Amino acid sequence: MDGDAKMFSFRGVTKISLGLEEAMWIKRKLSNDTFYYVPKNMLEVSCEDSFQRIKSSCLPYVYVVIKGGVYVTIEASVGLVRAIPIFFSFSSGVLEVHDKPHRFKELNNVSISKLSLLEFLSFGYVTENRTLLCGIFQLQAGEVLRVEKKNGEVSSEYIYDALPIDHKSQKEQTDELGRISERVFSSLIKNLKGKIPVIPLSGGYDSRFIASMLKLGGIDKAICLSYGIPGNFESQISKKIAEKLGFEWHYIEYKTSKWKKVFQTERFDEYMRFAHVFTSVSCFQEYISTLYFDAINKSYEKPNYVFLPGHAADFVAGSHLTQSVLTAENTADIVCSILTKHYRLRKLPANNTIEFEVNRQVSEELGIVSDLFKIFELWNWRERQSKFIANANRIYDYCGYSWSLPFWNKEFADFWGKIPPALKYMKKLYDEFLENRIFSKLGVDIDREERSSRRERKLNELNSGKTSMRDKLVNAAKYNKYIYNMYRTARRKLNAPSNPCAFDTANPFLLRVAKERYFDGYRSMKRLLKTEFPTGRGRDANSYAAEYILSWVLETIGDNIRCE
């Protein structure tokens, strides 16, 4: 749905400045004084399409009008899911638009936003349009920034927002999903133009969906990458799928000792600084596997390969919806659900400042979005999915590879935005569509029975309003801090990771590296944690990555923290 709600609006622009890294963008000419830029590595926008098609498809772009060597108009969007970050700042009549926050001014001249800092340590990303740096803002998913020097105005609006629910039968919805999937992947295969797809193939349904559609679309050559600790379930499933499809398969072993060596390299530190852009934890799950692929393909041209991660199909299909979200009666219930789901880097109860901020955001959405569960989904989309999950693509940018996000195609996202919650809970419509109409054709529905049984049990629990005794016992053990801490300590002493990527045993080593590299920043970070988060670190291993990045930020900028 086209949105017209203004996110902000202010006047007084006397000068417009644009700074984009040439290696990351393609410049195209519309007329003598009109140009637009699209991300170089994003497959969907690097093809020769019209500007109007790119704009109407909610893809990232920067549109400019230049007269007499001076910028007079800028329009910018990060697309449906913040596929590539764009930042802006306004001061003393000068509006600056850049793709890297540090381009605005010298880092020693800026201060750090305390609210943003607390969010970064709580969620792993900064919410809304703020960054860690005071006065420097980011464009959000589905948002467009417009600047006109003629009238001195800067404004922003959401061009994509919540959609009305479409109450069709499950069969009708399934048929429509089939048609949309065929169109999305037909377009993807056309855009490949002979390039070889590289699929980070897990044991889940999203990457399996991509691999299957490529096979059904006539692609015979694809490379599947799997990674993790030896014997991990994901890699076992991944290998079977690749064999069934006849695709090349590589397994990259992850273990604690390998990560520790990686953490100490200058290249890893460089990547972490490249990817976080004062906004998000630098996702490095695919760091080793991508560099492995880079190493074995040194003799080939990088433009020959396109990475196709299965980011967020499960999210749009409803995987994050819970009983508590679907039975929510007011905004307080939604705030509680958001904090329970996303306040992962610190232990609950949440920091009071963070809880107040989330409550404000949810309350403001209520005036625009009527369905409470949609507010939960919108928050997740604009924050975690866009700023953490999609930001994982920065590893491909860092290594110079093309990539695509097929499940953030606007038509695909529009479809799921209209699906009623009963068909989204436990991904009922999505999973049954894949199992019955896609995977069964290719023989890759190998874990169907187990998934179907779990889905049926959860659906029965929702309908009955009761939780099974089995799940009660599991949750009691999972969320009992004493049981969990005993388990985690034992595993760590044995150097035996339970996390599929070994992050639970490896990531604590990041703090030792941070202390060695950024001693003053590390000390400032520890003092802040002691003051603001007395409950301690949460179970998400990304907490260590957030603390590592913040040590660098405080070392670089200083602990000039300002309450805004």
N, C-alpha and C positions, 0 to 999 in steps of 0.2 A: 504494500500500500504506500502510495506517495504520502509523505508527511510534510506538513507545513509549519510545525511547531518550531519556533526560533530557539536555538540553543544559546545564542548570545548575539548582541548587535551593538556596535559602537562606531562613533564618527571621529573624524579628525585626521584621516590619512593624507599625508602630503608627499610621501615617497613609498614606493614598493620595491622590495628586494627579494630576489629569488636565488637560491643556491641548491643545485642538485648535483650529486656525484655522477659525472659523465658515464662512468663504467656501469652504472646501475639503471640508466634510462635510455630510451630511444626517442629522438626528437623528430617530429613530423610537421610538415608545413601545410597549413590550410589556405593561406593567402600571403601576400607580401608582409603583412604585419601581424598575422595570427598563426600561432603554433600550438602544438600540444605534445606532452611527454607521456610515455607509458613505460612501465617497468620492463627492463630488458630481459630478465630471466623468467618472467611469468608467461607461460605458453599461450594463454588465452588472449593476451593483448599484444603479443609480438607478431602476430599474423597481420596481413594487410587488410584490416577491417576499417570501416568508416569511424570517425569520431563519434557520431551519433549512436552507432551500434555499441561502442565501448561504454558510452555514457548511459544508455538505456539498459544495459546489462549489469549496471552497478559494478563496473570494473574500475581499478585505480587509474587516475590520470591527473595531470596538471595542465590546465589550459591557460594560455597567456596571450595578451594583445600588447604589442610594442609599437609605439609611435615616437619617432625622433630619437630612437635609442633608449627610450624610457618606458618602463612597465606601466601601463595604465589600467590593466585588468588582469586579475588572476582568479581562476576557479580551480579548486583542488578537491580530490576525493581519494580516500584510501580503499574504496570499494566496499563490498558487502561485509568483509571480514578483516579489514585492516591487513590486507595481503602484503603491503609494504608501508612502513610508518612515514608520516609527514607531520612536521611540526611548524608552529608559528609563534610569533611574538610581536607585541605592539608597544612601542615606547617613543615618546617625543615626536609623534606624527609618522614614525617609520614602521611599516608593517613588513616583517621578514617572514618568508616561507622557505623552509629548508628540509632536507631529509635526514639531517643529523643535528641533535640539539647543541652540540658543542660548536657548531658553525656560527651561532648567534653572537657570541662574545667570548672573551677569554674566561676560562673556567674560574679563575681566581677572583673574578668580579661578580660572581653570582652567589646566591644563598640557597639553602636547601629548605624546602617546605616540610614542616614537621608532620602535617597531616599525611602528605604523600609518603614520607619516610615510614610512618607507622603502617600505612596500607601496604607498602612494599614488603615489610617484615611480617605482615599478617597474611596476605594473599599471594605474594610473589609478583604483584603488579600494582600500578597506581590506577585508581578508578577515575571515571569520567574523562575530562579533557586535560587533566593536570599531568605534570611530570614531577620528578624529584626536584627539579630546578624551579625556583620561584619566577613567575613571569614568562615561562616557556610552556606552551601548551601543545597538545597532540590532537590530531583529528581522530574522531571515533569511527567505529564501524558504521556504515550506512549514513555517514554525515558528509555534507558538502560545505566547503568554505568558499565564500565569494568576497572579492575585494574590488572596489571601484574607486580609482583615484579621482575621477570626475566629480563625484559627490562626497568623497572622503569617507565612504562607508565600508565597514567590515561586518559581515553577517554569516551566520551558519544555520543550517537546517538539516533535519533528518529527511532523507529521501527514501528511506526504507524503515518500516516500523511493523507493529503487530498487525496481523491479518485476521479477518473474520473467519469463524469456523464454518466449514463446509460439511453438512450432515448427509453425506451420501452413504450407500451401503459399503461394507468392506470389499465386496467384489468390485464395485465401481471404482473405489479408491485404488484397489490393487491393479486394475486394468490401466488406470490413468498413470500410476507409478511406472508400470511397464513401458508405456509409450514415452514418458518423460526420460526414463533411463536410457532408452534406445537413442533418443535425440541427443542427450548429453554426451553419451559415449561415441556416437557417430561423429559429432563435432570434434571431440577430443582426438579421435583416431585420424580425422582429416587434418587437424592441426599438427599432428606428429610429423607428417610429411617425410616418412621414412626414418625418423629418429627412433632410437631404441629406448623403450620405456624401462625405467628402473623402479621396482616396487619394493618399498620396505614392508615385507610380507610377514605379518604377525599371525597368531592363531585366531584372531578375531574375524568378524564378518566384514568390516569396512574395507580393509586391504584385499580380502578375498573377493569382494564384490568387484573391485577394480580389475584384478587379475582375470576374473571370470568374464567380464564384459569385453576385455581386450581379446580374449580367446574367441568368444562368440562373434566378435567383430572382425575376425580374420587375421589377428596379430599372432604370428607364430614364434617371433623372437622377442623375448622379454627377459630381464634379469631380476631375480627375486633375492633380496637381502634379508637375512634373519640374524638376530644377535641375542646375546644373553648368557647367563651362567650355564655351564654344562648340564645337559639333561633337562633344561627348562621346557615346560609343557608347550609354550608358544612356538618354539623352534621345531619341536616334534611335529606339531600340526602343520606348520609352514612347509616343512619338507614334503609331507604327503601331498599337500595341495599343489606345490610346484611340480611334483612328479606326475600327478594326474593331468595337469595342464600341459606338460611337456616343456616347461620353462627352465632356464638355467637358474640354479640355486646356489647361494653362497651362505655359509654360516660363519659368523665372526664371534669368537669367544670373548665374553666379558667376564672379568674377575677383578677382585679387589686390588691385587698387585699391579695389574695393567692400568687401572684407573689412577692409582697413586703415581705411577710413572708419568702418565699423561698430565695430571694436575701440575706437575713441577716444570712442564715445558713452557717456554715463552710463547709458543704458538697457541696453546690452550688459553693462556692469559689474554693474548691478543684477540682470540675469538670471543671470549667472555665480554671484553670491552666493546667489540664490534656489535654484538647482538643485543645488549641490554638497553642501549640508547636512553638511559635514565628513566626507564619506564617499566621494564619487565625483567624477570629472572631470565637469564640466558639459558634456554633449553639446550642441553648437550647430550641428550639420550642417544642421538644418532651421530655424535661427533666421531667416535671410533670407527663405526661402520662406514660412514661417508669417506673418511680419510683412508680407510682400507680400500674402498672401491677406487678412490683417487689413485692410490699407489699401484693397484694391479692394472690400471688402464692408462698409464702414463704415455703409452705409445699411440693412444687414440685422441681424437679431437673431442673436447668437452661438449661442443655443440651437438654432437651425435647422440647425446643421452638426455633424457628428461625424467626427473624424479616425480613419482606420483604417490604421495602419501595419502592415506585414507582419513585425513583429519576431519573429525566432527560429524560424519554421517550418523553415527550412533546418537550424538547429541540432538541433532535436528529431528531424529526419529523418535526421541523421547527417553533415552537411556538415563537421563538425570532426574526424571520425574520420580518422586517418591510418594508413599502413602500420605505423609505429612503435608506435602505440597498440594496434592489433589483433594485433600480434606480440609485445607486451610479455610478459616472463616473470616480472617481479617489480615491487615498488613503486618501485624505483630507476628502472626504465624509464618508469613513469608520471610520476614527479617530473620526469624529463628532458623528457618530452613536454609537460607542463604549462608548464614554464619556457620551452621552445622556442616554444610557441604563445602564451603570455600575458605573458611577460616582455618586453614590446614597447617600453616607454618608455625602457629603458636597454639598452646593449649587453651581450651575454653575454660572459664568464661572469657569472652572477648574483651579487649581493651575498650574502655568506656567511650573514648573518642571514636573508635571504629564503629561501634554499635550505633552511636548517635548518627554518624554519617550515613551508614547503610539504611537506617530508618528514614532519614530525610530523603534519600534517593528513591526508596520504595514508595513513600507517601506522595512524592511528586509524580511518579508514574501512574498512580491510581487515578489521577485526574484525566489521564489520556487513555489508559488501558483498563477495561472493565474486568477482564478475567484475571483472577489472582495468579493462577498457574502461569499465565503468559508473562506477568511481571517477573516471576522467577526465571523464566526462560530468557527474557530480554536482558536481564542483568547478567546472566551467564554468558549470553552471546556477546554483548558489548565488552565484557570484562575478561573472563577466563578464556573463552574460545578465541577471541580476537587478539588478546594481548599475551597469552601464554601458548596455547595450542598452535595457532597459526604462526606465531612468532618462531616456532621451531624451524620454519623454512629458512631462517637466516643462515643455517649451516650450509644450505645449498648456494645461497648468495655468496657466502664467504669463500666457498670452494669454486665458484664460477659455473655452477650447473643450472640449467633450466629446470623449471618445476611447474606443476599444475595442481589446482585444488578443485577436482571435479565435483565434489559434494557441496561446494559453495557456489555452484552455478545458480544464478538467480531463479531459473525455472524450478530447479530441484528444491531450493530453499522455500520458494513460494508455495509449492505443493505441501511441504511439511508444516508450514505456518498455518494452514487451514485445517489440518487433521484434528479431530476431537481427541481429548485426552484418553478416552477409553481405548483407542487404537494405538496411542503412543506409549502408554504405560507398559514397561517391560519390552518395548519395541515390538509389540505384537504384530502390527501391520508389516513393519520392515522385515522382521525375522521370517515371518511366514511367507512373505513375498520372495525373499531370497532362497529360502529352503525349497519351496514348491516350484518356482518358476525359473530360477537361475542355477543354483548349486546342483540340484538333482539332475539337470541335463548333462552336467560335466562330471558327476560323481564326486564332488567336493563337499557334500553335506555329511562329512564323516563324523561330526560330533552332534548331529541333529537331535538324536534321542535325548541326550543329556540336557541340552539347551531347552528343548521343548518341555521336558519334565520340570525344570526349574521355572520356566516362564509360566507354566500352568499353575504351579504351587503359589507363585507370587500373585497371579491374577485372582485366585481363589481367596487369598488373604485379603486383597483389596475389597473384593465383593462382600466378604464376611465381616470385614472390619477387625479381624483377629490376626495375630502373628503366631505361626506354628511354634510348638515347643522346641523343635530343632533349631529354628532361627533365633529363638529367645536365648538358648544356651550358647549358640555361636556368638551372638551379639554381646552376651554377658562377658564372655571370655575376651572378645575383641576390644571392648570398651572399658574393661576393668584395668585401670592404670597399673595396678600392682602385678597382675598376671602378665600384661603386655610388656612391662618393663623388665620383668624377670626373663621372659622369652627373648626379648631383644638383647639383653645383656649376655645371655648364654650364647646366642648365635654370634654375637660380636667377638666374644672371647675365643670362640672356636674358629673365628674368621670364616664363618659359614653364612653367606648371605641368603636371605629369604626373598629379597627383591629380585625379580627376573634380570635386572641389569646390575645387581650388586651395589646399588646406591646406598642401601642401609649400612653396609660395612665400609664402603669407600668414601662417601661424602664427608664424614667427620674429618677426614684427612685434609679437606679443603681449608679448614680453619687453621691448621698448622701452617699451610702454605701462605694463607692470608696474613698470619702473624709475622712470618718471615719477610714477606714482600712489602706489606703495608702496615708496619708496626703501630704508628701513631693513629692511623685510621681504624685499625683493629681495636685498639684500646678505647677509642671514642665510641665505636660500635658496641662494645661490651658494656660500657657504662650506660649507654642508652637502653640496651636490653634489660639490664638490671632494674632500671627505673620504671620503664614502661610495660614490661612483660614479666612480672614476678612469677607467673605460673609456669614459665619455661617454654622450651621448644616443643613443637608438635611432632606428629609422626611422619609428616611429609619430608623426605630427604632434601627437597628443594630449599628447605629452611637454611641449610648450610650454604647453598649457592647464593641465596639472598644476602647472607651475612658476608660472604666473600666479596660480592659486588659492592656492598655498602662500605666495606673496609676500604676498597679502592676509591669510592666516591668521596668518603670523608678524608682520605689521605690526599686526594687531588684538590678538592675544593676547600677543605678545612671544615671544622665542625660549626660553621656559621649557620645554625638552624633557626629558622624564623617561623613563628606562628602567624599564619595568614588569616 
